[in-house]
Amino acid sequence: MRRRHTNWIVLSAAVLLLGGCSTLRAGVPFGRGVTRDGPVIRPDAPAEYDVLVAQQLAVDGRATEALGAYQRAVEKDPESSYLHRKLAAVLAQHNRLDDAIAHAERALELDPEDEPSRLFVGHFYRIKRRTGDAEDVLTRSPGEPVSVDAAFLLYQIYLEAGRTDDALDIAGWMVERDPGDSRARIAVANAYQRMDRAKDAEVALREALGRDPENLRLYGALGRLFRQRGDHVAEVELYREILDRHPNHHQTLVALGDAQLALDDVDGALATFMIVEERFPEDLHSAVRLGYLFFEARRFLEARGRFERAMATGPVDYEVAFFLGVVDRRIGDSDAAIAAFAKIPEEHRYYPEARVQIATVFERRGEYRRALEEVERARAVRDADEMRLYSATLRAKAGDLESAVSEVEAMLDEQPDSDELLFNMGVVYGEADETDQAVAFMLRALEQNPDNASALNYIGYVWAEKGINLDEAESMIMRAIELRPDDGYIIDSLGWVYYMRARPLIESGREVEAKPLLDRALRELERAQKLTGGDPVVLEHIGDTYLLLDEKERALERFEEAILMEPRESEQPDLVEKLQILRKELR
């Protein structure tokens, strides 16, 4: 079979000269033999002309017409191995794999000594899972691949076919052929890993590193090995070993941070990603991750800086915009929070939650109608039960109790025994200051589920606020804490019970008896403040307790902190007045 050589560069120039300007008369020229109306088809031109036309059509994004041009080229020169390979590649892009294989096989038949053609056919056989045919084309004799590249392709085919022993043999052949080939060493380790021989895999990679201690690919493979078997301690040690040699290797620093997170070493991960940020300021992805870590560590100002930097660079990342809004809320910048949440478009998965976040800002300001509008926007996209319940609560706060009750009643019609819905009906009445009705629904919820911690806490807190049934209130709240021991809001209720026990003692001049109760109240309230991550009502309660202890400076500090955290006007109507009185007294 004769082998065909073509000087495509010379022929390309020749083709351009063949027809002169007349070749482009069919329409406005786009490029070589291509017009707005389509390619200029020239049956008498050589195949090289159609190749140039095909290339120009491909550049213009006209894939189907490019395929036609390659087909015309093959028809004109059916003995060209090169043209059959080009046509096979284009057919594969059109998902015509069987036709592509036929032309790839023809290319190899025309030029059987061409290694790229063998690999090309081998890749197609791999896709079609024709393992036997792949072995025939990639080996000269059993077990003897035509090249290292052919061996690696065969190795991948064996792994995918579950023939791990054969894969290991081929990888061993590659190592024998070139002991310094890191790809071959990694192939051996991967085969061992597939065979659940993790120790052998590690030994293979360590031996390779002994030969080539500066090879970062080998270190990376060893790191992946440790990660896959869950040995994050060994992973961290390995990355530190790499960084001793290459202290500024970006991928290793990032991998170290990931491994530290897998070990719940948040402080270590923070330190690592801060190094990444310092040395690679262009790595915005790591900066955002650092922002999330600061967010989880409640270091909100530092989180905000990273999120703002990401938002200022390139297209808007809507997930980052959402968390920026959350951070702005946590630090008390509600206007900035609204602006961040408002960036999220309706089609994004965070849109409903973003509108709810905006609603909570308006709710805290006492702008219940505006809050309700935001919730309804969220409901238009995802009308979940929690959205309906929030809508009902806002209606009650806005003075539309009838509409609020109707919303929850409609849900109770579908689930009449739901303790959660009975609890929420109680909340609706509570928001309308119908306290007796609220407690009645809470008690009904407890009839359905005696372990409804929210209902237990609600009743206990209402009674504590009124200074009644304090023994029963404490028992209910203690039971709620057993059910939800890390709920800061329930622990706040317990602290408030102790405060309300102490207040009448102080008022009657029995300070000695009151002091242990106030100390206990402070312990619980300070714990609640930590667990909630900062809440204005809890801060006000702490301030009230200090005030009862006659520690006015400390009380003022807490009231001022509460003012900075979007206080809830409906729950804290006296906060501003208390703050002003204390400031006047002390300053």
Number of C-alpha atoms within 10 A of each C-alpha: 8 7 12 11 9 10 7 12 9 9 15 14 11 13 18 15 10 13 12 9 9 8 17 18 11 16 14 12 17 16 17 20 23 23 17 11 11 16 25 19 16 14 12 8 14 16 25 22 27 28 23 23 25 28 20 19 25 16 12 13 11 14 17 14 16 25 24 17 25 27 24 22 26 23 12 17 15 16 19 20 25 19 23 27 24 19 25 30 20 22 21 15 13 13 11 13 19 14 14 24 24 14 23 27 24 21 27 23 16 21 20 16 11 14 17 13 23 24 22 20 26 27 18 20 20 20 11 13 14 14 17 10 13 23 23 14 24 25 17 12 11 9 14 15 22 16 16 19 15 24 24 20 20 27 25 20 25 21 17 14 14 13 14 21 15 17 26 22 15 27 27 17 19 26 20 12 13 13 14 15 15 22 16 25 25 24 25 25 27 27 27 21 19 15 15 12 13 19 13 17 25 21 13 21 24 18 13 21 20 11 13 14 14 13 14 17 13 21 22 18 21 26 24 15 22 19 17 12 11 14 16 20 14 16 22 22 14 19 25 16 13 21 16 10 11 15 13 15 15 16 13 23 22 18 20 25 28 20 25 21 17 16 16 11 13 18 14 16 24 21 13 20 25 16 16 24 19 12 13 15 11 11 14 17 11 19 24 23 18 25 29 23 21 20 20 12 13 15 15 21 16 16 25 24 15 22 27 16 14 21 19 10 10 8 8 13 15 19 16 23 24 24 21 28 27 25 25 22 22 21 17 17 16 22 13 16 25 22 15 24 26 18 16 23 13 16 9 11 14 17 23 24 17 29 24 23 23 26 28 23 22 19 21 18 16 18 16 23 17 18 26 24 17 21 26 21 17 22 19 11 13 14 14 11 13 11 18 18 21 21 25 27 28 29 24 23 24 20 14 14 20 11 15 25 20 13 18 21 16 11 16 17 9 9 13 12 15 16 24 19 21 27 24 25 28 27 25 28 23 20 21 20 13 14 18 13 17 25 24 17 23 27 20 18 26 20 13 14 15 14 16 19 21 21 30 27 27 24 22 29 23 19 21 25 15 10 16 15 12 19 13 14 24 23 15 20 26 21 18 24 21 11 14 14 12 14 16 24 21 26 29 29 29 29 30 28 26 24 27 22 20 23 20 14 16 16 11 8 11 13 17 10 12 21 16 13 20 25 18 16 27 23 15 21 30 20 20 26 21 12 16 15 11 19 21 23 23 26 26 27 25 30 29 24 27 21 16 20 18 11 13 19 14 17 24 23 16 21 24 20 17 27 18 13 20 20 23 20 15 13 12 13 11 11 21 15 10 17 21 13 11 16 14 9 9 9 5
